[in-house]
Amino acid sequence: MTDVDQIMIADLGQKMEVNLHGIRSMEELRKILSQYINDLVNHDFGKLVTLLYRVDVSEKNLKENLQSRTENAGSIIADMIIERQLQKKKTRNQYKSNKDIPEDEKW
């Protein structure tokens, strides 16, 4: 796993208020998130909703995925959280590496 992935995981752990240190693969991240989310579904649904808002998971997409997929809710939501983090990483890299902006037009 790259340093950028480790930064993404650390950021995600902070937003979700869960310890994700020592994660070595995306599959391991998915497994831990899935278990954590299943626990929230069963014991603290309000906290889960707050965390999904903080991570910026689309409510519409969440409802669609929960209705159309057969896996447990924790796995579905974990996949969506990871996908959202990867989208944000891609967007940041896209705009960070845009060196075509002339110096006098930069902010």
C-alpha positions in Angstrom: 0.0 0.0 0.0 1.4 3.4 -0.9 1.9 6.4 1.4 -1.0 8.1 -0.2 -3.3 5.2 0.7 -2.0 5.3 4.2 -2.8 9.0 4.4 -6.3 8.2 3.1 -6.8 5.5 5.6 -5.6 7.7 8.5 -8.0 10.5 7.3 -10.8 8.0 7.1 -10.1 6.6 10.6 -10.1 10.1 12.0 -13.4 11.0 10.3 -15.1 7.7 11.4 -13.5 7.8 14.9 -12.1 4.3 14.5 -8.5 3.0 14.8 -7.3 2.0 11.3 -3.5 2.0 12.1 -1.7 -1.0 10.7 -4.0 -1.7 7.8 -2.0 -3.3 5.0 -4.5 -3.8 2.3 -7.8 -2.5 0.9 -9.4 -5.9 1.7 -8.3 -5.6 5.3 -9.7 -2.1 5.4 -13.0 -3.4 4.0 -13.2 -6.2 6.5 -12.6 -3.9 9.5 -15.0 -1.2 8.3 -17.7 -3.8 7.5 -17.5 -5.1 11.1 -17.5 -1.6 12.6 -20.4 -0.5 10.5 -22.4 -3.6 11.3 -21.9 -2.9 15.0 -23.1 0.7 14.4 -26.2 -0.5 12.5 -27.1 -2.7 15.5 -26.1 -0.4 18.4 -25.7 3.2 17.4 -27.5 4.0 14.1 -27.4 7.7 14.8 -23.6 7.7 14.9 -23.5 5.7 11.6 -25.7 8.4 9.9 -23.4 11.1 11.3 -20.3 9.3 10.0 -21.8 8.7 6.6 -22.5 12.5 6.4 -19.0 13.3 7.5 -17.4 11.0 4.9 -19.8 12.3 2.3 -21.6 9.1 1.1 -24.5 9.8 -1.2 -27.8 9.0 0.6 -29.5 8.2 -2.7 -26.7 5.8 -3.8 -26.7 4.2 -0.4 -30.4 3.5 -0.5 -30.1 2.1 -4.1 -27.2 -0.2 -3.1 -28.9 -1.4 0.0 -32.0 -2.4 -2.0 -30.2 -3.9 -5.0 -27.3 -5.8 -3.4 -27.6 -9.0 -1.4 -24.5 -8.6 0.8 -24.9 -7.5 4.4 -25.3 -3.8 5.0 -21.8 -3.4 6.6 -20.1 -4.7 3.5 -22.1 -2.5 1.2 -21.5 0.6 3.2 -17.8 -0.2 3.7 -17.5 -0.5 -0.1 -19.2 2.8 -0.6 -17.1 4.6 1.9 -13.9 3.2 0.3 -15.1 4.2 -3.1 -15.9 7.7 -2.0 -12.5 8.1 -0.4 -10.9 6.9 -3.7 -13.0 9.4 -5.7 -11.9 12.3 -3.4 -8.2 11.2 -3.7 -8.5 11.1 -7.5 -10.1 14.5 -7.6 -7.5 16.0 -5.4 -4.7 14.6 -7.5 -6.4 15.8 -10.7 -6.5 19.4 -9.5 -3.2 19.3 -7.6 -1.2 18.3 -10.6 -2.8 20.9 -12.9 0.4 22.8 -13.9 -1.1 24.3 -17.0 -2.3 27.4 -15.1 -0.2 30.4 -15.8 1.5 31.9 -12.8 -0.3 35.2 -13.1 -3.7 33.4 -13.0 -3.0 31.3 -9.9 -4.6 32.4 -6.6 
